[in-house]
Amino acid sequence: MKYVKEAGIIFGMSAAGEILNKLLPLPVPAGVYGLFLLLICLVAGLVKLEWLEATGNWLLDAMPIMFLPACVGIMESFGELRAVLIPFVVTAVVSTVLVIGVTGQVAQWIIRRKRGGEER
């Protein structure tokens, strides 16, 4: 029953994101609305992290499987991709390095902030 409750909260936030996507005229994906709603509820204390932890961890563990169809689709479309392969690879590498760098900087900033000062 615990997993049903956790999944219900997660899917409920996702459904609320879908509703917001239909109501608001902004070019924001429904999933982003749902994630922000969940974040707001977590920060406000309306939803406790413990209420979502088991199902959330399972979803994170299952996430690599979700990328398989996209990878197969790229492999099937390689003929069309060949024409733009260099820009595609450069974009993928540059964006990956930027995301890793920014994530590392933000993580270090949060750790320093939690410790109460600027440590180097």
CNS distance restraints for C-alpha pairs under 8 A (distance, minus, plus):
assign (resid   1 and name CA) (resid   5 and name CA) 6.34 0.50 0.50
assign (resid   2 and name CA) (resid   6 and name CA) 6.24 0.50 0.50
assign (resid   3 and name CA) (resid   7 and name CA) 5.92 0.50 0.50
assign (resid   3 and name CA) (resid  54 and name CA) 7.26 0.50 0.50
assign (resid   3 and name CA) (resid  55 and name CA) 6.04 0.50 0.50
assign (resid   4 and name CA) (resid   8 and name CA) 5.90 0.50 0.50
assign (resid   5 and name CA) (resid   9 and name CA) 6.32 0.50 0.50
assign (resid   5 and name CA) (resid  51 and name CA) 7.95 0.50 0.50
assign (resid   6 and name CA) (resid  10 and name CA) 6.35 0.50 0.50
assign (resid   6 and name CA) (resid  51 and name CA) 5.97 0.50 0.50
assign (resid   6 and name CA) (resid  52 and name CA) 5.00 0.50 0.50
assign (resid   6 and name CA) (resid  53 and name CA) 7.95 0.50 0.50
assign (resid   6 and name CA) (resid  54 and name CA) 7.79 0.50 0.50
assign (resid   6 and name CA) (resid  55 and name CA) 6.08 0.50 0.50
assign (resid   7 and name CA) (resid  11 and name CA) 5.90 0.50 0.50
assign (resid   7 and name CA) (resid  52 and name CA) 7.65 0.50 0.50
assign (resid   7 and name CA) (resid  55 and name CA) 6.41 0.50 0.50
assign (resid   8 and name CA) (resid  12 and name CA) 5.66 0.50 0.50
assign (resid   9 and name CA) (resid  13 and name CA) 6.22 0.50 0.50
assign (resid   9 and name CA) (resid  52 and name CA) 7.65 0.50 0.50
assign (resid  10 and name CA) (resid  14 and name CA) 6.35 0.50 0.50
assign (resid  10 and name CA) (resid  38 and name CA) 7.81 0.50 0.50
assign (resid  10 and name CA) (resid  52 and name CA) 7.55 0.50 0.50
assign (resid  11 and name CA) (resid  15 and name CA) 6.06 0.50 0.50
assign (resid  12 and name CA) (resid  16 and name CA) 6.14 0.50 0.50
assign (resid  13 and name CA) (resid  17 and name CA) 6.18 0.50 0.50
assign (resid  13 and name CA) (resid  34 and name CA) 5.03 0.50 0.50
assign (resid  13 and name CA) (resid  35 and name CA) 7.35 0.50 0.50
assign (resid  13 and name CA) (resid  37 and name CA) 6.49 0.50 0.50
assign (resid  13 and name CA) (resid  38 and name CA) 6.15 0.50 0.50
assign (resid  14 and name CA) (resid  18 and name CA) 6.38 0.50 0.50
assign (resid  14 and name CA) (resid  30 and name CA) 7.40 0.50 0.50
assign (resid  14 and name CA) (resid  31 and name CA) 6.25 0.50 0.50
assign (resid  14 and name CA) (resid  33 and name CA) 7.77 0.50 0.50
assign (resid  14 and name CA) (resid  34 and name CA) 4.58 0.50 0.50
assign (resid  14 and name CA) (resid  35 and name CA) 7.38 0.50 0.50
assign (resid  15 and name CA) (resid  19 and name CA) 6.36 0.50 0.50
assign (resid  15 and name CA) (resid  34 and name CA) 7.24 0.50 0.50
assign (resid  16 and name CA) (resid  20 and name CA) 6.21 0.50 0.50
assign (resid  16 and name CA) (resid  33 and name CA) 7.83 0.50 0.50
assign (resid  16 and name CA) (resid  34 and name CA) 6.26 0.50 0.50
assign (resid  17 and name CA) (resid  21 and name CA) 6.05 0.50 0.50
assign (resid  17 and name CA) (resid  30 and name CA) 4.82 0.50 0.50
assign (resid  17 and name CA) (resid  31 and name CA) 6.08 0.50 0.50
assign (resid  17 and name CA) (resid  32 and name CA) 7.22 0.50 0.50
assign (resid  17 and name CA) (resid  33 and name CA) 4.54 0.50 0.50
assign (resid  17 and name CA) (resid  34 and name CA) 4.03 0.50 0.50
assign (resid  17 and name CA) (resid  35 and name CA) 7.74 0.50 0.50
assign (resid  17 and name CA) (resid  37 and name CA) 7.39 0.50 0.50
assign (resid  18 and name CA) (resid  22 and name CA) 6.44 0.50 0.50
assign (resid  18 and name CA) (resid  30 and name CA) 4.77 0.50 0.50
assign (resid  18 and name CA) (resid  31 and name CA) 7.25 0.50 0.50
assign (resid  18 and name CA) (resid  33 and name CA) 7.57 0.50 0.50
assign (resid  18 and name CA) (resid  34 and name CA) 7.40 0.50 0.50
assign (resid  19 and name CA) (resid  23 and name CA) 6.25 0.50 0.50
assign (resid  19 and name CA) (resid  30 and name CA) 7.82 0.50 0.50
assign (resid  20 and name CA) (resid  24 and name CA) 5.75 0.50 0.50
assign (resid  20 and name CA) (resid  30 and name CA) 7.10 0.50 0.50
assign (resid  20 and name CA) (resid  33 and name CA) 6.89 0.50 0.50
assign (resid  21 and name CA) (resid  25 and name CA) 7.49 0.50 0.50
assign (resid  21 and name CA) (resid  26 and name CA) 7.59 0.50 0.50
assign (resid  21 and name CA) (resid  28 and name CA) 7.03 0.50 0.50
assign (resid  21 and name CA) (resid  29 and name CA) 6.74 0.50 0.50
assign (resid  21 and name CA) (resid  30 and name CA) 5.09 0.50 0.50
assign (resid  21 and name CA) (resid  33 and name CA) 7.18 0.50 0.50
assign (resid  28 and name CA) (resid  32 and name CA) 6.74 0.50 0.50
assign (resid  28 and name CA) (resid  33 and name CA) 7.27 0.50 0.50
assign (resid  29 and name CA) (resid  33 and name CA) 6.80 0.50 0.50
assign (resid  30 and name CA) (resid  34 and name CA) 6.31 0.50 0.50
assign (resid  31 and name CA) (resid  35 and name CA) 6.15 0.50 0.50
assign (resid  32 and name CA) (resid  36 and name CA) 6.15 0.50 0.50
assign (resid  33 and name CA) (resid  37 and name CA) 6.12 0.50 0.50
assign (resid  34 and name CA) (resid  38 and name CA) 6.18 0.50 0.50
assign (resid  35 and name CA) (resid  39 and name CA) 6.08 0.50 0.50
assign (resid  36 and name CA) (resid  40 and name CA) 6.04 0.50 0.50
assign (resid  37 and name CA) (resid  41 and name CA) 6.17 0.50 0.50
assign (resid  38 and name CA) (resid  42 and name CA) 6.09 0.50 0.50
assign (resid  38 and name CA) (resid  47 and name CA) 7.93 0.50 0.50
assign (resid  39 and name CA) (resid  43 and name CA) 6.09 0.50 0.50
assign (resid  40 and name CA) (resid  44 and name CA) 5.93 0.50 0.50
assign (resid  41 and name CA) (resid  45 and name CA) 5.99 0.50 0.50
assign (resid  41 and name CA) (resid  46 and name CA) 4.95 0.50 0.50
assign (resid  41 and name CA) (resid  47 and name CA) 5.42 0.50 0.50
assign (resid  42 and name CA) (resid  46 and name CA) 6.12 0.50 0.50
assign (resid  42 and name CA) (resid  47 and name CA) 5.01 0.50 0.50
assign (resid  42 and name CA) (resid  48 and name CA) 6.04 0.50 0.50
assign (resid  42 and name CA) (resid  49 and name CA) 6.82 0.50 0.50
assign (resid  47 and name CA) (resid  51 and name CA) 7.02 0.50 0.50
assign (resid  48 and name CA) (resid  52 and name CA) 7.31 0.50 0.50
assign (resid  49 and name CA) (resid  53 and name CA) 5.98 0.50 0.50
assign (resid  50 and name CA) (resid  54 and name CA) 7.86 0.50 0.50
assign (resid  52 and name CA) (resid  56 and name CA) 5.72 0.50 0.50
assign (resid  53 and name CA) (resid  57 and name CA) 5.95 0.50 0.50
assign (resid  54 and name CA) (resid  58 and name CA) 6.29 0.50 0.50
assign (resid  55 and name CA) (resid  59 and name CA) 6.15 0.50 0.50
assign (resid  56 and name CA) (resid  60 and name CA) 6.23 0.50 0.50
assign (resid  57 and name CA) (resid  61 and name CA) 6.14 0.50 0.50
assign (resid  58 and name CA) (resid  62 and name CA) 6.19 0.50 0.50
assign (resid  59 and name CA) (resid  63 and name CA) 6.08 0.50 0.50
assign (resid  62 and name CA) (resid  66 and name CA) 7.21 0.50 0.50
assign (resid  63 and name CA) (resid  67 and name CA) 7.18 0.50 0.50
assign (resid  64 and name CA) (resid  68 and name CA) 7.25 0.50 0.50
assign (resid  66 and name CA) (resid  70 and name CA) 7.96 0.50 0.50
assign (resid  67 and name CA) (resid  71 and name CA) 6.30 0.50 0.50
assign (resid  68 and name CA) (resid  72 and name CA) 6.16 0.50 0.50
assign (resid  69 and name CA) (resid  73 and name CA) 6.06 0.50 0.50
assign (resid  70 and name CA) (resid  74 and name CA) 6.24 0.50 0.50
assign (resid  71 and name CA) (resid  75 and name CA) 6.24 0.50 0.50
assign (resid  72 and name CA) (resid  76 and name CA) 6.16 0.50 0.50
assign (resid  73 and name CA) (resid  77 and name CA) 6.17 0.50 0.50
assign (resid  74 and name CA) (resid  78 and name CA) 6.03 0.50 0.50
assign (resid  74 and name CA) (resid  81 and name CA) 7.83 0.50 0.50
assign (resid  77 and name CA) (resid  81 and name CA) 6.21 0.50 0.50
assign (resid  78 and name CA) (resid  82 and name CA) 5.85 0.50 0.50
assign (resid  79 and name CA) (resid  83 and name CA) 7.66 0.50 0.50
assign (resid  80 and name CA) (resid  84 and name CA) 7.83 0.50 0.50
assign (resid  81 and name CA) (resid  85 and name CA) 5.69 0.50 0.50
assign (resid  84 and name CA) (resid  88 and name CA) 6.01 0.50 0.50
assign (resid  85 and name CA) (resid  89 and name CA) 6.06 0.50 0.50
assign (resid  86 and name CA) (resid  90 and name CA) 6.08 0.50 0.50
assign (resid  87 and name CA) (resid  91 and name CA) 5.92 0.50 0.50
assign (resid  88 and name CA) (resid  92 and name CA) 6.14 0.50 0.50
assign (resid  89 and name CA) (resid  93 and name CA) 6.08 0.50 0.50
assign (resid  90 and name CA) (resid  94 and name CA) 5.98 0.50 0.50
assign (resid  91 and name CA) (resid  95 and name CA) 5.90 0.50 0.50
assign (resid  92 and name CA) (resid  96 and name CA) 6.01 0.50 0.50
assign (resid  93 and name CA) (resid  97 and name CA) 6.17 0.50 0.50
assign (resid  94 and name CA) (resid  98 and name CA) 6.13 0.50 0.50
assign (resid  95 and name CA) (resid  99 and name CA) 6.06 0.50 0.50
assign (resid  96 and name CA) (resid 100 and name CA) 6.14 0.50 0.50
assign (resid  97 and name CA) (resid 101 and name CA) 6.03 0.50 0.50
assign (resid  98 and name CA) (resid 102 and name CA) 6.02 0.50 0.50
assign (resid  99 and name CA) (resid 103 and name CA) 5.90 0.50 0.50
assign (resid 100 and name CA) (resid 104 and name CA) 6.07 0.50 0.50
assign (resid 101 and name CA) (resid 105 and name CA) 6.22 0.50 0.50
assign (resid 102 and name CA) (resid 106 and name CA) 6.11 0.50 0.50
assign (resid 103 and name CA) (resid 107 and name CA) 6.05 0.50 0.50
assign (resid 104 and name CA) (resid 108 and name CA) 6.13 0.50 0.50
assign (resid 105 and name CA) (resid 109 and name CA) 6.13 0.50 0.50
assign (resid 106 and name CA) (resid 110 and name CA) 6.16 0.50 0.50
assign (resid 107 and name CA) (resid 111 and name CA) 6.18 0.50 0.50
assign (resid 108 and name CA) (resid 112 and name CA) 6.13 0.50 0.50
assign (resid 109 and name CA) (resid 113 and name CA) 6.04 0.50 0.50
assign (resid 110 and name CA) (resid 114 and name CA) 6.11 0.50 0.50
assign (resid 111 and name CA) (resid 115 and name CA) 6.31 0.50 0.50
assign (resid 112 and name CA) (resid 116 and name CA) 6.43 0.50 0.50
assign (resid 112 and name CA) (resid 117 and name CA) 5.85 0.50 0.50
assign (resid 112 and name CA) (resid 118 and name CA) 5.81 0.50 0.50
assign (resid 112 and name CA) (resid 119 and name CA) 6.45 0.50 0.50
assign (resid 113 and name CA) (resid 117 and name CA) 5.88 0.50 0.50
assign (resid 113 and name CA) (resid 118 and name CA) 7.37 0.50 0.50
